[in-house]
Amino acid sequence: MDNYNLTNTELIFNALDNGASLIQKEKDDTYLDALAEMGEVIFHEEIPSWLSETGHAQLSKAMKELPEKGAAAKEEYRRAVQLAVLKGMKEATQPHHAMTPDAVSLFIGYLADKVLGYEENGEAKVILDPAVGAGNLLTAVMNQVKTKTHGAGAEADETLLRLSFINANLQEHSVDLFHQDSVASPLIKNVDMIVTDLPAGYYPNDAVASRFTLASKEGHSFVHHLLIEQTVNHVKPGGFMFFLVPNFIFESEEAKELHEYIKKEAIIYSFLQLPKSMFKNQKWGKSILVLRKQKDGIIPPKQALLAELPSFSNKQALADIMQRIAGWFDDHLR
C-alpha cells in the first residue's frame, strides 16, 4: 500500500509493529518486550548495534516510514501504541493484560477535564493511575485535559511498565512511573486526581491486606476494595477519583463494608454503567464510579448521578447524555 494513503497512526503502528516483530525474532523475545524496545528505538532515534546486518537494514527502513518529527499528534502516537499493545496481548496469556477500551478512556478524560476546569489556578495537576498498565488510560486522559497536568503511574508488571514509559515518551508527556504493587507500597501523597481501571479479584497477600480497613474478615480480600482505600488515602482532600469498576461492586459479600467506608471517607458523585454491548459476558460488565474525598466546606449532591450509558456507536444518544452529565456536574460543582 502507498504510504501517502496511510494516516499518521497507521504509519506509526507499522513502524512499531515491523520493528517489534524484527526485534522479537532476533532476540527470541515476547512481542510486548520487543515492542517496548522498539518504542525506545523510535524515541531515541538510535538503532541497536547488536542487530544483524539484515536486521539493521530492515529497522532503518521501518524508521524511515515514520511521519516527520512533529507531524503526528499525541493521540496518533497513543492510538498506534495501543494497537500494537493489543496485538501483543493476544499472544500473552496473563489475564491481567487487558486494556481499557478507547471510548471509555476518552469519556473518563472528558469528565476529568470538566472537573479540573472548576479549580484552574495555573498549577500543573497531578493525575495518578495506581494500576497504570501500558499507560493507555492515563495518557488518554492527559490528552483530553486542557489544564496543565503531570502524570504518575504504578505497575507491578515490568513489561507493562516499560510500555507505559515509551507510551508517555512518544507522546511527550511528563510522567513519573514506579515499578511496584500499589496495594503493598505507598503512593504519592496529595495527588489532585486518580484515574484507574481497577483490577478485580482477590489480593493474594493476607498480611499486607490486614493493614487495610477494607480487609476481608476471613480469606483473601478484594484487590479492588484495597486499591480504593489506598487511593482515598493518597488523593488530596476534595480530590476526585475516577474508577472503572465491576458492575457487581456494591452487590458482593463485602459490599456493606465498602459502602460504609466510602460514606465515611468520600462522597459518591456518580455511578455510570457502561453499555452492555461492550462486554461479551454481562457478568464482567463495568461502570465508571466517581468519588470525591471528603473536605470541609464541600456540599455533597443530595443524590448521586446514576445512569446507564447508551452504545458509544450511537453518537446522538451519547452526545445527549454527555450534555446531561456535564449539566449535572455544573450544578453540583460551581
Summary of the structure (lengths in Angstrom):
residues: 334
radius of gyration: 20.8
end to end distance: 51.9
largest distance: 67.9
contacts: 1066
relative contact order: 0.10
helix: 48%
strand: 18%
